[in-house]
């Protein structure tokens, strides 16, 4: 499922290689991420430690339970 189809405030796992914007932390495949909302071409998300990360809006993800 594409990230832009995921409901806000949902835990997801990227299922393919991710591409962060320049200067942002790269997210690993199968890393649990809390998706907040889409913000242009990227999204506003947080990792399990509460750090802000950005997945592309068209990222392939799978829904998951909170870690």
C-alpha positions in Angstrom: 0.0 0.0 0.0 1.2 3.5 -0.8 1.8 5.8 2.2 -0.5 8.4 0.9 -3.4 5.9 1.3 -2.6 5.1 4.9 -4.8 6.8 7.6 -3.0 9.4 9.7 -1.5 8.4 13.1 -0.8 4.8 12.0 2.2 2.5 12.5 3.7 1.3 9.3 6.7 -0.7 8.0 8.5 0.3 4.8 8.5 -2.8 2.5 11.1 -1.5 0.0 14.1 0.8 0.0 13.4 4.3 1.2 14.6 7.7 -0.1 14.8 10.4 2.5 15.0 14.1 1.5 18.6 15.6 1.6 19.9 15.9 5.1 17.3 13.6 6.7 17.9 10.3 8.3 17.5 7.3 6.1 14.8 4.8 7.3 15.5 1.1 7.0 13.3 -1.5 5.3 11.1 -3.2 8.0 11.8 -0.4 10.6 8.5 0.5 12.5 7.6 4.1 11.8 4.7 6.2 13.2 3.1 8.0 10.2 1.6 11.3 11.2 0.7 13.0 7.9 1.7 13.8 4.3 3.5 17.1 3.9 4.1 17.6 0.1 6.3 15.0 -1.5 7.3 13.6 1.9 5.6 12.7 5.1 6.0 13.7 8.8 6.7 10.6 10.8 8.5 9.5 14.0 10.7 6.4 14.6 10.3 4.2 17.8 12.6 6.7 19.7 10.5 9.7 18.8 12.9 11.1 16.2 11.4 12.8 13.2 11.8 11.0 9.9 10.5 11.6 6.5 9.2 8.9 4.1 8.3 9.7 0.5 4.5 10.0 0.1 4.6 7.2 -2.5 6.6 4.8 -0.2 5.3 1.2 -0.2 4.4 0.2 3.4 2.6 -2.4 5.4 0.4 -1.5 8.4 1.6 -2.8 11.7 0.8 -2.8 15.4 2.7 -0.4 17.7 6.1 -1.8 18.8 
